[in-house]
Amino acid sequence: MKVITFKSLKMAFVVCIGLLILIPSSYGQDVLTSKGKKSLATLSEREEAVPHRHSHHKKLSASFSGYMIELIQSDVPLSRAYPLFNHYGNIYYSKMRDGKYSYSIAVQFATRKEMRKFLNNVVKPNAPDAKLVFYRTGKRKVLK
């Protein structure tokens, strides 16, 4: 007859915990197929998924001073699900005097040359109408 000791139970517990850690993290993640049925997610399906960023617009302060890159102007308020907003975080909006809405991101660079480089190389490929804007106590000036 074999006697089970506390030490052997402890070792078996440690082995079980180790095996649980080795189980892949994709276990149990369901993905809807094109026919609407659930199937287990494969590694390639998870890698192809585009990360979803929750962009929440913030109203630009009426006394804001600093540089912004205006991504887009619109005659009507844009939804948070607007495709352009998936590329950027911390989006601010303001209503301009002509009634249009301006959607911008704040930038802080040492020089205007660096800001323009960022605007042309990073922002313009996604937002071709983007422009550099300077605010001084809420008054807007578009920089050329």
C-alpha positions in Angstrom: 0.0 0.0 0.0 1.3 3.4 -1.0 1.0 6.3 1.4 0.2 9.8 0.0 1.9 12.5 1.9 1.3 16.2 2.0 4.6 16.7 0.2 3.5 14.6 -2.8 0.2 16.4 -3.0 1.9 19.7 -3.0 4.2 18.6 -5.8 1.2 17.3 -7.8 -0.5 20.7 -7.3 2.6 22.6 -8.6 2.7 20.4 -11.7 -1.0 21.0 -12.4 -0.5 24.8 -12.1 2.5 24.6 -14.4 0.4 22.8 -17.0 -2.4 25.3 -16.8 0.1 28.1 -17.5 1.3 26.3 -20.6 -2.2 26.1 -22.1 -2.4 28.6 -25.0 -4.2 31.9 -24.3 -6.4 31.4 -27.4 -8.3 28.5 -25.8 -12.0 29.3 -25.7 -11.9 32.5 -27.8 -14.7 32.2 -30.3 -14.8 33.9 -33.6 -17.8 34.3 -35.9 -17.2 32.8 -39.3 -18.7 34.2 -42.5 -21.7 32.0 -42.0 -22.3 33.4 -38.5 -21.2 30.2 -36.7 -18.7 30.2 -33.9 -15.3 28.6 -34.4 -12.1 28.6 -32.4 -9.8 31.5 -33.3 -6.6 30.5 -35.1 -3.4 32.4 -34.6 -3.5 34.0 -38.1 -7.1 35.3 -37.5 -6.0 37.0 -34.3 -3.0 38.6 -36.0 -5.0 40.0 -38.8 -7.5 41.7 -36.5 -7.2 45.5 -36.5 -6.9 46.9 -33.0 -9.9 48.9 -32.0 -9.1 52.2 -30.5 -11.8 54.0 -28.5 -11.4 57.6 -29.6 -13.3 60.0 -27.4 -13.4 63.5 -28.6 -12.8 66.2 -26.1 -14.0 69.8 -26.5 -11.0 72.2 -27.0 -10.8 74.7 -24.2 -11.9 78.2 -25.2 -8.7 79.6 -23.7 -6.3 77.0 -25.2 -2.9 78.2 -26.4 -0.6 76.0 -28.4 -0.2 74.1 -31.6 -2.6 71.6 -33.1 -2.8 69.6 -36.3 -6.3 69.9 -37.7 -7.2 66.5 -39.2 -10.6 67.5 -40.8 -13.3 70.0 -40.8 -17.0 69.1 -41.1 -20.3 70.9 -41.5 -21.9 68.5 -39.0 -20.5 66.8 -35.8 -18.7 63.6 -36.7 -19.3 60.3 -34.9 -16.6 58.8 -32.7 -16.6 55.8 -35.1 -15.5 58.0 -38.0 -12.7 56.0 -39.8 -10.0 58.7 -39.6 -10.3 58.8 -35.8 -9.1 55.2 -35.6 -5.6 56.3 -36.5 -5.2 58.9 -33.8 -5.9 59.3 -30.1 -6.7 62.4 -28.0 -8.8 64.1 -30.6 -10.2 67.6 -29.7 -13.0 69.3 -31.5 -14.1 72.9 -31.6 -16.9 74.7 -33.3 -15.6 77.5 -35.5 -17.3 80.9 -36.2 -18.6 79.8 -39.6 -20.4 76.9 -37.9 -18.1 74.1 -39.0 -16.5 71.6 -36.7 -12.7 71.3 -36.5 -11.2 68.0 -35.3 -7.5 68.2 -34.2 -4.7 66.6 -32.3 -2.3 68.4 -30.0 1.4 68.4 -30.9 4.4 69.5 -29.0 7.7 69.7 -30.8 10.8 71.8 -30.3 10.6 73.5 -33.7 8.1 74.2 -36.4 10.3 72.2 -38.8 9.8 69.1 -36.7 6.0 69.7 -36.6 5.8 70.1 -40.4 7.9 66.9 -40.8 5.4 65.0 -38.6 2.5 66.5 -40.4 3.8 65.6 -43.8 5.2 62.1 -43.0 2.7 60.8 -40.5 -0.6 62.6 -40.6 -1.0 63.6 -44.3 -1.0 60.0 -45.6 -4.2 59.4 -43.6 -5.6 62.9 -43.6 -4.6 64.8 -46.8 -6.4 68.0 -45.8 -4.6 68.2 -42.5 -2.9 71.5 -41.5 -1.0 73.1 -38.7 -3.0 75.5 -36.6 -1.8 77.8 -33.8 -4.1 78.9 -31.0 -3.5 81.8 -28.6 -6.0 82.0 -25.8 -8.7 80.4 -28.0 -8.0 82.5 -31.2 -7.1 80.3 -34.2 -4.5 81.0 -36.8 -3.7 78.5 -39.7 0.0 78.3 -40.3 1.3 78.1 -43.9 
